[in-house]
Amino acid sequence: MIVQAAIATPVLVAILLAATGRWIPRRLVDVTAVVTILAMMAMLGAVVGWEPLFGLLVLASVAGAIVGGFVAWRSGAGMQAALPFGVFLGLAALAIVFFGPTLWECYLAVLPR
C-alpha cells in the first residue's frame, strides 16, 4: 500500500500542477475541485488498488458524459450546467468493487482477436 501511494503521489502532483499551471488557464479551472477529485482518486486507489483505477476513471467519465449530455439537453443552461464528478467516481467505484471482474470479462469479449 505504501509503495503504491509513493508511486501515485508524484503522478497526482503532476496532474494538479498541469491543471493549475500554464496548460489550462486558472479562470477555467476550479482548483478546489481538482484537489478534491485527486484526493478522492487517491483514496479510491488505496481501496481498490492501482490496477482498476484506469477502468474506474473511464467508467466514471462515460457515466458523467451520458448524464451530463442528458442534463445539458433538458436544462435551460445547456453545456454550462455544472455536475460534480465525485458522484460519478463514487458510483464507478461501487461498480468496480462489486462487478469488476465481470465488467473486465465483458470488455475483453468485445475486443477483436
Order of alpha helices (4+ residues) and beta strands (2+ residues): alpha-alpha-alpha-alpha
